[in-house]
Amino acid sequence: MGLKISEEAKKKIIDALNSARTAELTAIIQYMGHHYEGEGLESPAILDLFKKIAMEEMKHAETIAERIVYLGGVPVQKPGQILRGGDLVTMLKADLGLEDKAIEDYRAIVKLCADLGDSTTRLMFETILQDEESHADAYETALGRKGK
């Protein structure tokens, strides 16, 4: 038995998922850039954190794209604005900003999907939301270690 929602509801969900995919693509590129650009800075553990979280965001981007295709949409391929460079604290704050925005947006997607009756996408985003909250916690912890 397939998903029983209107075409209008599917379009709203696809649009929300494409916005989320843009955010994930942005995070992947920004976090990997920070991983590379931070070479030579004082904290290899934080550079590894950028890479680890970027890899998790890649999984999210893939999962979201697969759901968009299932719903009959076309996944976006372009990221949003990438913030580059700076010291580790600047990088961590920029990345935490992306995570905080994702958390806000993904909570709205969970509500949208619940309201429109798409429990599969809702459950998928509840899981992704947990990851994003974990990422934000990791960046906050790293910022705390940096004394800022």
BAMI-527847 format. One record per residue: chain; residue in one letter; z, x, y of N, C-alpha, C in turn. Coordinates in Angstrom, 1 decimal, decimal comma. Each point is the difference from the previous one (the first is absolute). Example, Ala and Ser with C-alpha at 12.3 -4.5 7.8 and 13.67 -1.06 7.14 Angstrom:
2
+------+------+--------+--------+--------+--------+--------+--------+--------+--------+--------+
: unit : code :    nzz :    nxx :    nyy :   cazz :   caxx :   cayy :    czz :    cxx :    cyy :
+------+------+--------+--------+--------+--------+--------+--------+--------+--------+--------+
:    A :    A :    7,8 :   13,2 :   -5,7 :    0,0 :   -0,9 :    1,2 :    0,0 :    0,9 :    1,2 :
:    A :    S :   -0,7 :   -0,4 :    1,1 :    0,0 :    0,9 :    1,1 :    0,8 :   -0,8 :    1,1 :
+------+------+--------+--------+--------+--------+--------+--------+--------+--------+--------+
***
This chain:
148
+------+------+--------+--------+--------+--------+--------+--------+--------+--------+--------+
: unit : code :    nzz :    nxx :    nyy :   cazz :   caxx :   cayy :    czz :    cxx :    cyy :
+------+------+--------+--------+--------+--------+--------+--------+--------+--------+--------+
:    A :    M :    0,0 :    0,8 :   -1,2 :    0,0 :   -0,8 :    1,2 :    0,0 :    0,9 :    1,2 :
:    A :    G :   -1,0 :   -0,2 :    0,9 :   -0,1 :    0,9 :    1,2 :    0,8 :   -0,5 :    1,1 :
:    A :    L :   -0,1 :    0,8 :    1,1 :    0,7 :   -0,3 :    1,2 :   -0,5 :   -1,3 :    0,6 :
:    A :    K :    0,9 :   -1,0 :    0,3 :   -0,4 :   -1,3 :    0,6 :    0,4 :   -0,1 :    1,4 :
:    A :    I :   -0,7 :    0,7 :    0,9 :    0,2 :   -0,1 :    1,4 :   -1,3 :   -0,2 :    0,7 :
:    A :    S :    0,0 :   -0,6 :    1,2 :   -1,2 :   -0,3 :    0,7 :   -0,7 :    1,3 :    0,4 :
:    A :    E :   -1,3 :   -0,2 :    0,3 :   -0,8 :    1,2 :    0,5 :    0,6 :    0,5 :    1,4 :
:    A :    E :    0,4 :   -1,0 :    0,8 :    0,6 :    0,4 :    1,3 :    1,3 :    0,8 :   -0,3 :
:    A :    A :    0,8 :   -0,4 :   -0,9 :    1,2 :    0,8 :   -0,4 :   -0,3 :    1,4 :   -0,5 :
:    A :    K :   -1,1 :    0,0 :   -0,9 :   -0,4 :    1,3 :   -0,5 :   -0,4 :    1,0 :    1,2 :
:    A :    K :   -0,8 :   -0,6 :    0,9 :   -0,4 :    0,8 :    1,2 :    1,1 :    0,6 :    0,8 :
:    A :    K :    1,1 :   -0,9 :    0,2 :    1,1 :    0,5 :    0,7 :    0,7 :    1,1 :   -0,7 :
:    A :    I :    0,1 :   -0,1 :   -1,4 :    0,7 :    1,0 :   -0,8 :   -0,9 :    1,3 :    0,0 :
:    A :    I :   -1,3 :   -0,2 :   -0,1 :   -0,9 :    1,2 :    0,0 :    0,1 :    0,8 :    1,3 :
:    A :    D :    0,0 :   -0,8 :    1,1 :    0,2 :    0,7 :    1,3 :    1,3 :    0,7 :    0,1 :
:    A :    A :    1,1 :   -0,6 :   -0,5 :    1,3 :    0,7 :    0,1 :   -0,1 :    1,2 :   -0,9 :
:    A :    L :   -0,6 :   -0,1 :   -1,2 :    0,0 :    1,2 :   -0,9 :   -0,9 :    1,1 :    0,6 :
:    A :    N :   -1,1 :   -0,4 :    0,7 :   -0,8 :    1,1 :    0,6 :    0,8 :    0,7 :    1,1 :
:    A :    S :    0,8 :   -0,7 :    0,7 :    0,8 :    0,6 :    1,1 :    1,0 :    1,0 :   -0,7 :
:    A :    A :    0,6 :   -0,5 :   -1,1 :    0,9 :    0,9 :   -0,8 :   -0,7 :    1,2 :   -0,5 :
:    A :    R :   -1,2 :   -0,2 :   -0,5 :   -0,8 :    1,1 :   -0,5 :   -0,3 :    1,0 :    1,1 :
:    A :    T :   -0,3 :   -0,4 :    1,2 :   -0,3 :    0,9 :    1,1 :    1,3 :    0,8 :    0,2 :
:    A :    A :    1,2 :   -0,7 :    0,0 :    1,2 :    0,7 :    0,2 :    0,3 :    1,1 :   -1,1 :
:    A :    E :   -0,4 :   -0,3 :   -1,2 :    0,2 :    0,9 :   -1,1 :   -0,9 :    1,2 :    0,2 :
:    A :    L :   -1,3 :   -0,3 :    0,3 :   -0,9 :    1,1 :    0,2 :    0,4 :    0,9 :    1,1 :
:    A :    T :    0,5 :   -0,6 :    1,1 :    0,5 :    0,8 :    1,1 :    1,2 :    0,9 :   -0,4 :
:    A :    A :    0,9 :   -0,6 :   -0,8 :    1,2 :    0,8 :   -0,4 :   -0,5 :    1,1 :   -0,9 :
:    A :    I :   -0,9 :   -0,2 :   -0,9 :   -0,4 :    1,1 :   -0,9 :   -0,6 :    1,2 :    0,8 :
:    A :    I :   -0,9 :   -0,3 :    0,9 :   -0,6 :    1,1 :    0,8 :    1,0 :    0,7 :    0,9 :
:    A :    Q :    0,9 :   -0,8 :    0,6 :    1,0 :    0,6 :    0,9 :    1,0 :    0,8 :   -0,8 :
:    A :    Y :    0,5 :   -0,5 :   -1,1 :    1,0 :    0,7 :   -0,7 :   -0,5 :    1,3 :   -0,6 :
:    A :    M :   -1,2 :   -0,1 :   -0,6 :   -0,7 :    1,2 :   -0,5 :   -0,3 :    1,0 :    1,1 :
:    A :    G :   -0,4 :   -0,5 :    1,1 :   -0,2 :    0,9 :    1,1 :    1,3 :    0,7 :    0,4 :
:    A :    H :    1,1 :   -0,7 :    0,0 :    1,3 :    0,6 :    0,4 :    0,4 :    1,0 :   -1,1 :
:    A :    H :   -0,3 :   -0,3 :   -1,3 :    0,3 :    0,9 :   -1,1 :   -0,8 :    1,4 :    0,3 :
:    A :    Y :   -1,3 :   -0,1 :    0,4 :   -0,8 :    1,2 :    0,2 :    0,4 :    0,7 :    1,3 :
:    A :    E :    0,1 :   -0,8 :    1,1 :    0,3 :    0,5 :    1,3 :    1,4 :    0,6 :    0,1 :
:    A :    G :    0,9 :   -0,4 :   -0,8 :    1,3 :    0,5 :    0,0 :    0,2 :    1,3 :   -0,7 :
:    A :    E :   -1,0 :    0,5 :   -0,7 :    0,1 :    1,3 :   -0,7 :    0,5 :    1,1 :    1,0 :
:    A :    G :    1,0 :    0,7 :   -0,5 :    0,6 :    1,1 :    0,8 :    1,2 :   -0,5 :    0,8 :
:    A :    L :    0,2 :   -1,3 :    0,0 :    1,2 :   -0,5 :    0,7 :    1,2 :    0,2 :   -0,9 :
:    A :    E :    1,2 :   -0,2 :    0,5 :    1,2 :    0,4 :   -0,7 :    0,4 :   -0,8 :   -1,3 :
:    A :    S :   -0,6 :   -1,1 :   -0,3 :    0,5 :   -0,8 :   -1,0 :   -1,0 :   -0,4 :   -1,1 :
:    A :    P :   -0,2 :    0,8 :   -1,0 :   -1,0 :   -0,4 :   -1,1 :    0,4 :   -1,3 :   -0,6 :
:    A :    A :    1,2 :   -0,4 :   -0,1 :    0,4 :   -1,2 :   -0,6 :   -0,5 :   -1,2 :    0,7 :
:    A :    I :    0,0 :    0,1 :    1,4 :   -0,6 :   -1,1 :    0,8 :   -1,5 :   -0,1 :   -0,2 :
:    A :    L :   -0,6 :    1,2 :   -0,1 :   -1,5 :    0,0 :   -0,2 :   -0,3 :   -0,7 :   -1,3 :
:    A :    D :    0,8 :    0,3 :   -1,0 :   -0,2 :   -0,6 :   -1,3 :    0,2 :   -1,5 :    0,1 :
:    A :    L :    0,9 :   -0,4 :    0,8 :    0,3 :   -1,5 :    0,2 :   -1,2 :   -0,7 :    0,5 :
:    A :    F :   -0,7 :    0,7 :    1,0 :   -1,2 :   -0,6 :    0,6 :   -1,0 :   -0,3 :   -1,1 :
:    A :    K :   -0,2 :    1,0 :   -0,8 :   -1,0 :   -0,1 :   -1,1 :    0,4 :   -1,0 :   -1,0 :
:    A :    K :    1,2 :    0,0 :   -0,4 :    0,5 :   -1,0 :   -1,1 :   -0,2 :   -1,4 :    0,5 :
:    A :    I :    0,4 :   -0,3 :    1,3 :   -0,2 :   -1,4 :    0,5 :   -1,5 :   -0,3 :    0,2 :
:    A :    A :   -0,8 :    0,9 :    0,4 :   -1,4 :   -0,2 :    0,1 :   -0,6 :   -0,4 :   -1,3 :
:    A :    M :    0,4 :    0,6 :   -1,1 :   -0,5 :   -0,3 :   -1,3 :    0,4 :   -1,4 :   -0,4 :
:    A :    E :    1,2 :   -0,4 :    0,3 :    0,4 :   -1,4 :   -0,2 :   -0,8 :   -1,0 :    0,8 :
:    A :    E :   -0,3 :    0,4 :    1,2 :   -0,8 :   -0,9 :    0,9 :   -1,4 :   -0,2 :   -0,6 :
:    A :    M :   -0,5 :    1,1 :   -0,6 :   -1,3 :   -0,1 :   -0,7 :    0,0 :   -1,1 :   -1,1 :
:    A :    K :    1,1 :    0,0 :   -0,7 :    0,1 :   -1,1 :   -1,1 :    0,0 :   -1,4 :    0,7 :
:    A :    H :    0,7 :   -0,1 :    1,1 :    0,1 :   -1,3 :    0,7 :   -1,4 :   -0,4 :    0,4 :
:    A :    A :   -0,7 :    1,0 :    0,7 :   -1,4 :   -0,3 :    0,5 :   -0,9 :   -0,5 :   -1,2 :
:    A :    E :    0,1 :    0,6 :   -1,1 :   -0,8 :   -0,4 :   -1,2 :    0,4 :   -1,4 :   -0,5 :
:    A :    T :    1,3 :   -0,2 :   -0,1 :    0,5 :   -1,3 :   -0,5 :   -0,5 :   -1,1 :    1,0 :
:    A :    I :    0,1 :    0,2 :    1,3 :   -0,4 :   -1,0 :    1,0 :   -1,5 :   -0,2 :   -0,1 :
:    A :    A :   -0,7 :    1,1 :   -0,1 :   -1,5 :   -0,2 :   -0,1 :   -0,4 :   -0,8 :   -1,3 :
:    A :    E :    0,7 :    0,2 :   -1,1 :   -0,3 :   -0,7 :   -1,2 :    0,3 :   -1,5 :    0,2 :
:    A :    R :    1,0 :   -0,3 :    0,7 :    0,4 :   -1,4 :    0,2 :   -1,0 :   -0,7 :    1,0 :
:    A :    I :   -0,4 :    0,8 :    1,0 :   -1,0 :   -0,6 :    0,9 :   -1,3 :   -0,3 :   -0,7 :
:    A :    V :   -0,5 :    0,9 :   -0,9 :   -1,2 :   -0,3 :   -0,8 :    0,2 :   -1,2 :   -0,9 :
:    A :    Y :    1,2 :   -0,1 :   -0,6 :    0,3 :   -1,1 :   -0,9 :   -0,1 :   -1,3 :    0,8 :
:    A :    L :    0,5 :    0,0 :    1,2 :    0,0 :   -1,2 :    0,9 :   -1,4 :   -0,3 :    0,6 :
:    A :    G :   -1,0 :    0,9 :   -0,3 :   -1,3 :   -0,2 :    0,5 :   -0,3 :    0,6 :    1,3 :
:    A :    G :    0,8 :    0,9 :    0,5 :   -0,2 :    0,8 :    1,2 :   -0,6 :    1,3 :   -0,2 :
:    A :    V :   -0,2 :    0,7 :    1,1 :   -0,5 :    1,4 :    0,0 :    1,1 :    0,9 :    0,7 :
:    A :    P :    0,5 :    0,9 :   -0,7 :    1,1 :    0,9 :    0,6 :   -0,5 :    0,9 :    1,1 :
:    A :    V :    0,8 :    0,0 :    1,1 :   -0,4 :    0,9 :    1,1 :    0,1 :    1,5 :   -0,5 :
:    A :    Q :   -0,8 :    0,8 :    0,7 :    0,0 :    1,5 :   -0,3 :    0,5 :    0,9 :    1,1 :
:    A :    K :    0,3 :   -0,6 :    1,1 :    0,3 :    0,8 :    1,2 :    1,5 :    0,0 :    0,3 :
:    A :    P :    0,6 :    1,1 :    0,3 :    1,4 :    0,0 :    0,4 :    0,1 :   -0,3 :    1,5 :
:    A :    G :    1,3 :   -0,2 :    0,4 :    0,2 :   -0,2 :    1,4 :    0,2 :    1,3 :    0,7 :
:    A :    Q :    0,7 :    0,0 :    1,1 :    0,2 :    1,2 :    0,8 :    1,0 :    1,0 :   -0,7 :
:    A :    I :   -0,5 :    1,2 :   -0,2 :    0,8 :    1,1 :   -0,7 :    0,7 :    0,8 :    1,1 :
:    A :    L :    1,3 :    0,2 :   -0,2 :    0,8 :    0,9 :    0,9 :    0,1 :    1,3 :   -0,6 :
:    A :    R :   -0,4 :    1,1 :    0,7 :   -0,1 :    1,3 :   -0,6 :    0,9 :    1,0 :    0,8 :
:    A :    G :    0,4 :    1,0 :   -0,8 :    0,7 :    1,1 :    0,6 :    1,4 :   -0,2 :    0,5 :
:    A :    G :    0,5 :    1,1 :    0,6 :    1,4 :   -0,1 :    0,5 :    0,9 :    0,8 :   -0,9 :
:    A :    D :    1,3 :    0,0 :    0,3 :    1,0 :    0,6 :   -0,8 :    0,4 :   -1,0 :   -1,1 :
:    A :    L :    0,8 :    0,4 :   -0,9 :    0,4 :   -0,8 :   -1,2 :    0,7 :   -1,3 :    0,5 :
:    A :    V :    0,8 :    0,1 :    1,0 :    0,7 :   -1,2 :    0,5 :   -1,0 :   -1,0 :    0,5 :
:    A :    T :   -1,0 :    0,5 :    0,8 :   -1,0 :   -0,9 :    0,5 :   -0,8 :   -0,7 :   -1,1 :
:    A :    M :   -0,4 :    0,8 :   -1,0 :   -0,7 :   -0,5 :   -1,2 :    0,8 :   -1,1 :   -0,7 :
:    A :    L :    1,3 :    0,3 :   -0,2 :    0,8 :   -0,9 :   -0,8 :    0,2 :   -1,3 :    0,8 :
:    A :    K :    0,2 :    0,1 :    1,3 :    0,1 :   -1,2 :    0,8 :   -1,3 :   -0,8 :    0,0 :
:    A :    A :   -1,1 :    0,6 :    0,1 :   -1,3 :   -0,7 :   -0,1 :   -0,2 :   -0,7 :   -1,3 :
:    A :    D :    0,4 :    0,7 :   -1,1 :   -0,2 :   -0,6 :   -1,3 :    1,0 :   -1,1 :   -0,2 :
:    A :    L :    1,2 :    0,1 :    0,5 :    1,0 :   -1,0 :   -0,1 :   -0,5 :   -1,3 :    0,8 :
:    A :    G :   -0,6 :    0,3 :    1,1 :   -0,6 :   -1,2 :    0,7 :   -1,0 :   -0,8 :   -0,8 :
:    A :    L :   -0,9 :    0,8 :   -0,7 :   -0,9 :   -0,8 :   -0,9 :    0,7 :   -0,7 :   -1,1 :
:    A :    E :    1,0 :    0,5 :   -0,6 :    0,8 :   -0,7 :   -1,0 :    0,7 :   -1,2 :    0,6 :
:    A :    D :    0,6 :    0,1 :    1,1 :    0,7 :   -1,1 :    0,6 :   -1,0 :   -1,2 :    0,3 :
:    A :    K :   -1,2 :    0,4 :    0,5 :   -1,0 :   -1,0 :    0,3 :   -0,5 :   -0,7 :   -1,3 :
:    A :    A :   -0,2 :    0,8 :   -1,1 :   -0,4 :   -0,5 :   -1,3 :    1,1 :   -1,0 :   -0,5 :
:    A :    I :    1,2 :    0,4 :    0,1 :    1,1 :   -0,9 :   -0,5 :   -0,1 :   -1,3 :    0,7 :
:    A :    E :   -0,1 :    0,0 :    1,3 :   -0,1 :   -1,3 :    0,8 :   -1,2 :   -0,8 :   -0,4 :
:    A :    D :   -1,2 :    0,7 :   -0,1 :   -1,2 :   -0,7 :   -0,4 :    0,0 :   -0,5 :   -1,4 :
:    A :    Y :    0,6 :    0,8 :   -0,9 :    0,0 :   -0,4 :   -1,4 :    1,0 :   -1,2 :   -0,3 :
:    A :    R :    1,0 :    0,0 :    0,8 :    0,9 :   -1,2 :   -0,1 :   -0,7 :   -1,3 :    0,4 :
:    A :    A :   -0,9 :    0,2 :    1,0 :   -0,8 :   -1,2 :    0,5 :   -1,0 :   -0,4 :   -1,1 :
:    A :    I :   -0,6 :    1,0 :   -0,7 :   -0,9 :   -0,3 :   -1,1 :    0,7 :   -0,7 :   -1,1 :
:    A :    V :    1,2 :    0,4 :   -0,4 :    0,7 :   -0,6 :   -1,0 :    0,2 :   -1,5 :    0,4 :
:    A :    K :    0,4 :   -0,3 :    1,2 :    0,2 :   -1,3 :    0,5 :   -1,3 :   -0,8 :   -0,1 :
:    A :    L :   -1,1 :    0,6 :    0,6 :   -1,3 :   -0,7 :    0,0 :   -0,4 :   -0,4 :   -1,4 :
:    A :    C :    0,1 :    0,9 :   -1,0 :   -0,4 :   -0,2 :   -1,4 :    0,9 :   -1,1 :   -0,6 :
:    A :    A :    1,3 :    0,0 :    0,3 :    0,9 :   -1,0 :   -0,5 :   -0,4 :   -1,4 :    0,6 :
:    A :    D :   -0,3 :    0,0 :    1,3 :   -0,4 :   -1,3 :    0,7 :   -1,3 :   -0,5 :   -0,6 :
:    A :    L :   -0,9 :    0,9 :   -0,4 :   -1,4 :   -0,4 :   -0,4 :   -0,1 :   -0,2 :   -1,5 :
:    A :    G :    1,1 :    0,3 :   -0,7 :    0,0 :   -0,2 :   -1,5 :   -0,6 :    1,1 :   -0,8 :
:    A :    D :   -0,1 :    1,2 :    0,5 :   -0,5 :    1,2 :   -0,7 :    1,1 :    0,8 :   -0,5 :
:    A :    S :    0,6 :   -0,3 :   -1,1 :    1,2 :    0,7 :   -0,5 :   -0,3 :    1,4 :   -0,5 :
:    A :    T :   -1,2 :    0,2 :   -0,5 :   -0,4 :    1,3 :   -0,5 :    0,0 :    1,0 :    1,1 :
:    A :    T :   -0,7 :   -0,3 :    1,1 :    0,0 :    0,9 :    1,2 :    1,4 :    0,1 :    0,6 :
:    A :    R :    0,7 :   -1,0 :    0,0 :    1,4 :    0,0 :    0,6 :    0,8 :    1,0 :   -0,8 :
:    A :    L :    0,0 :   -0,1 :   -1,3 :    0,8 :    0,9 :   -0,9 :   -0,5 :    1,5 :    0,2 :
:    A :    M :   -1,3 :    0,2 :    0,1 :   -0,6 :    1,3 :    0,2 :    0,6 :    0,6 :    1,3 :
:    A :    F :    0,0 :   -0,8 :    1,0 :    0,5 :    0,5 :    1,3 :    1,5 :    0,2 :    0,1 :
:    A :    E :    0,7 :   -0,8 :   -0,8 :    1,5 :    0,2 :   -0,1 :    0,2 :    1,4 :   -0,6 :
:    A :    T :   -0,8 :    0,4 :   -1,0 :    0,2 :    1,3 :   -0,6 :   -0,4 :    1,1 :    1,0 :
:    A :    I :   -1,2 :   -0,2 :    0,6 :   -0,4 :    1,0 :    1,0 :    1,0 :    0,2 :    1,1 :
:    A :    L :    0,6 :   -1,2 :    0,5 :    1,0 :    0,0 :    1,0 :    1,2 :    0,9 :   -0,4 :
:    A :    Q :    0,4 :   -0,1 :   -1,2 :    1,1 :    0,8 :   -0,5 :   -0,3 :    1,5 :    0,2 :
:    A :    D :   -1,3 :    0,4 :   -0,4 :   -0,4 :    1,4 :    0,2 :    0,1 :    0,4 :    1,4 :
:    A :    E :   -0,5 :   -0,9 :    0,9 :   -0,1 :    0,4 :    1,4 :    1,4 :    0,1 :    0,6 :
:    A :    E :    1,0 :   -0,8 :   -0,4 :    1,3 :    0,1 :    0,4 :    0,6 :    1,3 :   -0,5 :
:    A :    S :   -0,3 :    0,4 :   -1,2 :    0,4 :    1,3 :   -0,6 :   -0,6 :    1,2 :    0,8 :
:    A :    H :   -1,2 :   -0,1 :    0,4 :   -0,7 :    1,0 :    0,8 :    0,7 :    0,1 :    1,4 :
:    A :    A :    0,3 :   -1,1 :    0,6 :    0,7 :    0,0 :    1,3 :    1,4 :    0,7 :   -0,1 :
:    A :    D :    0,7 :   -0,4 :   -1,1 :    1,3 :    0,7 :   -0,3 :   -0,2 :    1,5 :   -0,1 :
:    A :    A :   -1,0 :    0,4 :   -0,7 :   -0,2 :    1,5 :   -0,2 :   -0,3 :    0,7 :    1,3 :
:    A :    Y :   -0,8 :   -0,7 :    0,9 :   -0,3 :    0,6 :    1,3 :    1,2 :    0,0 :    0,9 :
:    A :    E :    0,8 :   -1,0 :   -0,1 :    1,3 :   -0,1 :    0,8 :    0,9 :    1,1 :   -0,5 :
:    A :    T :    0,1 :    0,2 :   -1,3 :    0,9 :    1,0 :   -0,5 :   -0,5 :    1,4 :    0,4 :
:    A :    A :   -1,3 :    0,2 :   -0,1 :   -0,5 :    1,3 :    0,5 :    0,2 :    0,2 :    1,5 :
:    A :    L :   -0,1 :   -1,0 :    0,8 :    0,3 :    0,2 :    1,4 :    1,5 :    0,3 :    0,2 :
:    A :    G :    0,8 :   -0,6 :   -0,8 :    1,5 :    0,3 :    0,1 :    0,3 :    1,4 :   -0,3 :
:    A :    R :   -0,7 :    0,5 :   -1,0 :    0,1 :    1,4 :   -0,4 :   -0,4 :    1,0 :    1,1 :
:    A :    K :   -1,0 :   -0,5 :    0,7 :   -0,5 :    0,9 :    1,1 :    0,9 :   -0,1 :    1,3 :
:    A :    G :    1,0 :   -0,9 :   -0,1 :    1,0 :   -0,1 :    1,1 :   -0,5 :   -0,7 :    1,2 :
:    A :    K :   -1,0 :   -0,8 :   -0,2 :   -0,6 :   -0,7 :    1,2 :    0,3 :   -1,5 :   -0,1 :
+------+------+--------+--------+--------+--------+--------+--------+--------+--------+--------+
***
